[in-house]
Amino acid sequence: MNTSPVQARDVAKHFGRTKALDGCSFTLPEGSVTGLVGPNGAGKSTLLSLIAGLARPTAGEITVHGTAVRGRMHPDVSLLTQKRPLYDQFTVRELMRAGAAMNDRWSAERADEVLDLLAGVAKDAKVRTLSAGARTQVAIALALGRLPKVLLLDEPLSDLDPLARDETLRIVMTEVAERGTTVLLSSHLLTDLGDVCDHLLLLDEGRVQVSGEIDDVLAEHHVVVGPAGLELDVDGVVDSSRTSRQTTALVRGTVPPGWETTHPDLEALVMGYLRASRTRRLARTQ
Ligand SMILES: Nc1ncnc2c1ncn2[C@@H]1O[C@H](COP(=O)(O)OP(=O)(O)OP(=O)(O)O)[C@@H](O)[C@H]1O
């Protein structure tokens, strides 16, 4: 029996004629921290909500620790959604009590510990008075109070200033180190992802483009540079650009002789895929 924390098999989610996800298959290893990246509209939020059980796939199956997720919140999963739904009229302390009342498994100690580590959050403050960043941090405390085995974070860093971002990432890393939690984190902030993630899941137009351990993914790709006249005659060109003097390309797989090659870093790799995605979309509209 498959007991991976999260496994997706041929998952699709359609909204009318929009294929938000299509044929997505991947596995997240236990205790891994996976960066979920892709251009706007790639299907990242949709995927996170399917794993959490907030919506059902149109086709395919997602399992969490071997159990199929069937459109209801899985007890082992916590999801921080982009909207951060919190009760505005509650104080932070009251909100944590509500967390205790609403969840079968709840650790007030863990939620408190997280809040204590967050400098910007006063427990007596009304939620409606909190800044967007503080709301995110309170939502993270609620998510961790459920003692999840799988933590899904949808753009957790977007509202945070650099210090709060650092605090939040530390909390996530401590969670992984101490509890072995498996984390899937969507973000457009590639530098932060590089600091915390060991795995990458790259989506484009609802399809998995890249999935795996970051070191393996980087080793499989090359940035190649050669004179403009040289033809890059190889499968696996992800993205290429040409000046009058030279051609530069991101290539997956083997590179023919005659080209200067290096391995990309995470940022160069993701940027290459994002550029290629934009080029494809522009080509379709022309
Ligand atoms: N409830 C919905 N009804 C109709 N279309 C939807 C719905 N939710 C998502 N979509 C569409 O599905 C596609 C994927 O959206 P999704 O929000 O999952 O992308 P994303 O990668 O999270 O984007 P972003 O980076 O902008 O947050 C988009 O075309 C979006 O418009």
PDBQT file of the ligand as one rigid body, heavy atoms in Angstrom, charges set to zero:
ROOT
HETATM    1  N1  LIG A 301     -13.732  28.531  -8.693  1.00  0.00    +0.000 N 
HETATM    2  C1  LIG A 301     -13.270  28.711  -9.927  1.00  0.00    +0.000 A 
HETATM    3  N2  LIG A 301     -14.128  28.894 -10.968  1.00  0.00    +0.000 NA
HETATM    4  C2  LIG A 301     -13.677  29.052 -12.231  1.00  0.00    +0.000 A 
HETATM    5  N3  LIG A 301     -12.372  29.074 -12.577  1.00  0.00    +0.000 NA
HETATM    6  C3  LIG A 301     -11.468  28.916 -11.588  1.00  0.00    +0.000 A 
HETATM    7  C4  LIG A 301     -11.865  28.731 -10.221  1.00  0.00    +0.000 A 
HETATM    8  N4  LIG A 301     -10.744  28.589  -9.469  1.00  0.00    +0.000 NA
HETATM    9  C5  LIG A 301      -9.696  28.689 -10.317  1.00  0.00    +0.000 A 
HETATM   10  N5  LIG A 301     -10.133  28.885 -11.593  1.00  0.00    +0.000 N 
HETATM   11  C6  LIG A 301      -9.294  29.005 -12.791  1.00  0.00    +0.000 C 
HETATM   12  O1  LIG A 301      -8.397  27.903 -12.785  1.00  0.00    +0.000 OA
HETATM   13  C7  LIG A 301      -7.106  28.326 -13.222  1.00  0.00    +0.000 C 
HETATM   14  C8  LIG A 301      -6.087  28.045 -12.133  1.00  0.00    +0.000 C 
HETATM   15  O2  LIG A 301      -6.313  28.942 -11.052  1.00  0.00    +0.000 OA
HETATM   16  P1  LIG A 301      -5.473  28.901  -9.702  1.00  0.00    +0.000 P 
HETATM   17  O3  LIG A 301      -6.017  29.962  -8.804  1.00  0.00    +0.000 OA
HETATM   18  O4  LIG A 301      -5.440  27.520  -9.200  1.00  0.00    +0.000 OA
HETATM   19  O5  LIG A 301      -4.019  29.327 -10.227  1.00  0.00    +0.000 OA
HETATM   20  P2  LIG A 301      -2.739  29.797  -9.383  1.00  0.00    +0.000 P 
HETATM   21  O6  LIG A 301      -1.569  29.100  -9.992  1.00  0.00    +0.000 OA
HETATM   22  O7  LIG A 301      -2.976  29.583  -7.939  1.00  0.00    +0.000 OA
HETATM   23  O8  LIG A 301      -2.665  31.341  -9.714  1.00  0.00    +0.000 OA
HETATM   24  P3  LIG A 301      -2.006  32.571  -8.858  1.00  0.00    +0.000 P 
HETATM   25  O9  LIG A 301      -0.507  32.412  -8.904  1.00  0.00    +0.000 OA
HETATM   26  O10 LIG A 301      -2.465  33.769  -9.642  1.00  0.00    +0.000 OA
HETATM   27  O11 LIG A 301      -2.581  32.504  -7.470  1.00  0.00    +0.000 OA
HETATM   28  C9  LIG A 301      -7.234  29.792 -13.596  1.00  0.00    +0.000 C 
HETATM   29  O12 LIG A 301      -7.509  29.871 -14.980  1.00  0.00    +0.000 OA
HETATM   30  C10 LIG A 301      -8.425  30.251 -12.777  1.00  0.00    +0.000 C 
HETATM   31  O13 LIG A 301      -9.056  31.337 -13.406  1.00  0.00    +0.000 OA
ENDROOT
TORSDOF 0
